[in-house]
Amino acid sequence: MATEKPCKQCQKPVSIWASTCPHCGKVGPTSSVKTVAGGIAAIGLIIGLFVMVISDDGSEVRESKVAAATALHPDIQFGSLNPINHAAVGCHHKERLKALHDYINEGDQKAFDDALAEAVFIRECTLFKKGDKVYAEDVNWHGQVKVRRPGETTFWWTDRERVGAY
């Protein structure tokens, strides 16, 4: 990229960053209205993109995720009340729910009972009864759905097949 251009007045080489020509004293010796306008437009574009990025609330991503989840799980109404169709466990952390599943899959009922009792006692997990209503908020690829009870702000991960008209 050239760092010098001829001065608009005396035609001698001048740095493109110079505010005046060192030879003839012309102010803005290499700039033109087109160059200034282009610079202003570029700055405006950068500011506009920055504002868009920092003001993005993620709603488009959320909407597309809900649309995809609804297509994969048509019996769950995301953002609406859904029935719990079997007694279920819900946990704040997906890993805790998976650990409980592992105890069941290993046939270790005592470990499951003890871990569940502890998790419910410290409010890391909760129990849902058949017929309870929950809002479905999210779903993952591990067969879990994120739900919350009406009037509450606490979210719980539970088994996907326990929610909706399954």
VENBEL-V908611 format. One record per residue. N is the residue number from 0. PHI is phi as a letter, one per 20 degrees, with the letter a starting at -180 (999 if undefined). PSI is psi as a letter, one per 40 degrees, with the letter a starting at -180 (* if undefined). OMEGA is omega in degrees with one decimal (none if undefined). Layout:
# VENBEL-V908611
n phi psi omega
N PHI PSI OMEGA
N PHI PSI OMEGA
This chain:
# VENBEL-V908611
n phi psi omega
0 999 h -179.2
1 f h 178.8
2 d e 178.1
3 c i 175.5
4 c i 177.1
5 f i 176.5
6 f i -179.6
7 f d -176.5
8 e d -174.1
9 d e 177.3
10 m e 177.1
11 e i -179.0
12 f h -179.0
13 c i 176.3
14 g h 179.1
15 f e -179.7
16 e e -177.2
17 f h 178.5
18 e d 175.2
19 c i 178.0
20 f h -179.8
21 f e -177.1
22 e d -175.1
23 d e 177.6
24 n e 179.5
25 f h 176.3
26 f h -178.7
27 m f -171.7
28 f d -177.8
29 d e -177.1
30 e i 175.3
31 c i 178.1
32 g d -179.5
33 f d 179.5
34 f d 179.3
35 f d -180.0
36 f d 177.9
37 f d 178.1
38 f d 178.9
39 f d 178.9
40 f d 179.3
41 f d 178.5
42 f d 177.9
43 f d 179.0
44 f d 179.8
45 f d 179.0
46 f d 179.0
47 f d 178.5
48 f d 179.2
49 f d 179.6
50 f d 178.9
51 f d -177.9
52 f d -176.6
53 f d 179.8
54 e e 179.7
55 f h -179.1
56 e e 178.5
57 n e -174.5
58 f d 179.5
59 f d 178.2
60 f d -179.8
61 f d -179.2
62 f d -179.8
63 f d 177.4
64 f d 178.1
65 f d 178.8
66 f d 179.2
67 f d 180.0
68 f d 179.3
69 f d 178.7
70 f d -179.3
71 f d -176.5
72 c g -174.2
73 f e 179.9
74 e e 176.2
75 d h 177.9
76 d h -177.7
77 f h -177.5
78 n e 179.1
79 c i 178.9
80 f h 178.1
81 c i 177.2
82 e i 165.9
83 e h -172.7
84 e e 173.3
85 b i 174.4
86 g h -173.9
87 b i 173.2
88 d h 173.7
89 c h -179.9
90 c i 177.4
91 f d -175.5
92 d h -179.9
93 g d -177.5
94 f d 179.1
95 f d 178.1
96 f d 178.5
97 f d 178.8
98 f d 177.5
99 f d 177.4
100 f d -179.5
101 g d 178.4
102 f d 178.5
103 f d -179.2
104 f d 177.9
105 e e -179.4
106 m e -177.8
107 e g -176.4
108 f d -179.5
109 f d 178.2
110 f d 177.9
111 f d -178.3
112 g d -179.1
113 f d -178.8
114 f d 179.2
115 f d 179.7
116 g d 179.2
117 f d -177.3
118 f d 177.9
119 f d -180.0
120 f d -179.2
121 e e 178.1
122 m f 173.1
123 e d 176.5
124 c i 177.7
125 c i 177.8
126 d h 174.9
127 d i 175.8
128 e i 174.6
129 g h -179.9
130 n e 175.0
131 g i 177.2
132 d h 179.0
133 b i 170.7
134 e h 175.4
135 e h -174.7
136 d d -173.0
137 b i 177.1
138 b i 176.7
139 c i -175.4
140 e e -179.2
141 d e 178.5
142 m f 179.8
143 d i 178.0
144 c i 179.7
145 e h -175.4
146 c i 171.4
147 b i 177.5
148 f i 176.2
149 g h 177.9
150 n e 179.5
151 d i 177.8
152 d e -178.8
153 e h 178.3
154 d i -179.7
155 c i 171.7
156 e h 178.1
157 c i -179.1
158 f h -177.7
159 g d -176.9
160 f e 178.8
161 e e -174.9
162 d h 176.3
163 n a -179.1
164 e g -174.7
165 e * none
